[in-house]
Each structure stands twice: as C-alpha cells, then as structure tokens.
Amino acid sequence: MPETTTATEHLANGTAVRVTQKHRFGTDAMLLSAFCGVHRDWSACDLGSGCGIIPLRWHDMGHRGRAVGVELSPEGAQLLREAAEELEHITSVCADLRTLQLEGNFDVVSCNPPYFTGGFRSQKPGRSEARHEVTCTVADVANTAARLLKDGGRLCLCNRPERLCDCMAAARLAGLEPKRLRFVRQRADLTETPWLFLLDCRKAGKPGLHLLPDLVVEDETGGFSAEILQIYGKKEAL
C-alpha cells in the first residue's frame, strides 16, 4: 500500500477503521483493547491512538460512553475523525499528550506506547516515533494518565517484557498502582520468552499485583488459539 493511500478495514461487528501504510494497527493494539475490559458506559481515553483502532475496537465491542483518541500526528487523528464521523461518542484530538489540555475524570486510559529507548531507528516516516521514545516516554504516559483518571480509574498499557520495570516504576511514581499483569507468548512452550505484557494500574490503588495466566497466540497446530480468535471476533482461522 503506498504511504498516501487510505484503505478501510472492518472489525468483527462491522466497525470501519481507516488505515494507511504509516498508520496501521497490529496484534498488540487488539490485545490491549480487549484487556482494558471497558464497560458500555465508561469514559475512556486512548493516548497515542494512531488510526484510532482502540476507541473503534471498543465501539465494536459495544462501548457507547465517551471515548477520546489522542494522536500527535494530524494524519492519524484525521483517520479516526473520518472513521468516527457518525459515532458521536468518539472524539479525535490531535495533540501532544505531554501538554494535553483535556477534561479528565476518565474511568480508563489506554496506551500502546513506543517500546524502545535505543538501537536501530527506521528511516520510514512515522515509524521511528511509533517504535522509539522520541516524542514521549513511559513516564510521560503515566503522568498524563494520572491527570486524566478519576480516583480508582485505570491505566492499561502494553509493552515489551524488558520494559516492565520501567513501566511499573513510572506508574507508581505517578500514583498509579500496578494491579493486573499478563504476559503474551507466541506458543505455550515455556522455554520461549513472552514477547509482550499487558499491565493494568489503578489510580490511588492499594498495593497488590495479580498475575494472570499467559495469553498464548498459537495453538498446538500452529493456528491461532481459541482466545485470540475470540478477541478478534472470529470463529475460524484468520
């Protein structure tokens, strides 16, 4: 797909998502949207929303409360604006989350943040910012979420396992207590390292972390597991 070409993809229940080569979505965003467990009438915000996949996925799952997608890139923010044109409860905000001026009191804030602090950086437009902490850090995400959430509200994020300590430390410093943790691994083989974690932190929460069973992507035949198919809203292989 050429970088300037816009295409439309549809989620399990028909919700349209506008994507480009630069602003697409992957498995991690789908897993995070499900992990949030957003109730129908909750007020929810997604930071670094890209094409808006997480607010749109919430809508596809039945969410009808206030939903805000915050995206630094004007192109990404416009994609969500187009997809949500007839969805009055979803708002696209083009802003830097570090200086975001937004009325808070949210029940949940989600973020699929940049994963890397160093190493090779892609020269493709937008890819370096999406993968490396160029425009925001985990601490920026935690601090912004703490401002937006009401007491008892939740920050849900995903990241690579090697960043787990960074994420937990940043969350605690911002007054967000880690409460649920789930690792994602490609196969049930415990000799393989998980490639992702999902973390749920509670504003003004009491200490106590619940470690959930691993989420396994593939079943024993090499196809997608029953849970992955359920998350994608599929009854058969993708």
Stockholm file with secondary structure:
# STOCKHOLM 1.0

chainA/1-238         MPETTTATEHLANGTAVRVTQKHRFGTDAMLLSAFCGVHRDWSACDLGSGCGIIPLRWHDMGHRGRAVGVELSPEGAQLLREAAEELEHITSVCADLRTLQLEGNFDVVSCNPPYFTGGFRSQKPGRSEARHEVTCTVADVANTAARLLKDGGRLCLCNRPERLCDCMAAARLAGLEPKRLRFVRQRADLTETPWLFLLDCRKAGKPGLHLLPDLVVEDETGGFSAEILQIYGKKEAL
#=GR chainA/1-238 SS CCTTCCEEEECTTSCEEEECSSSCCCHHHHHHHHHTCCCTTCCEEEESCTTTHHHHHHHHTTCCSCEEEEESSHHHHHHHHHHTTTCTTEEEEECCGGGCCCCCCEEEEEECCCCBSSSCCCCSTTHHHHHBTTSCCHHHHHHHHHHHEEEEEEEEEEECGGGHHHHHHHHHHTTEEEEEEEEEESSSCTTSCCSEEEEEEEETCCSCCEECCCEESBCTTSSBCHHHHHHHTCSSCC
#=GC SS_cons         CCTTCCEEEECTTSCEEEECSSSCCCHHHHHHHHHTCCCTTCCEEEESCTTTHHHHHHHHTTCCSCEEEEESSHHHHHHHHHHTTTCTTEEEEECCGGGCCCCCCEEEEEECCCCBSSSCCCCSTTHHHHHBTTSCCHHHHHHHHHHHEEEEEEEEEEECGGGHHHHHHHHHHTTEEEEEEEEEESSSCTTSCCSEEEEEEEETCCSCCEECCCEESBCTTSSBCHHHHHHHTCSSCC
//
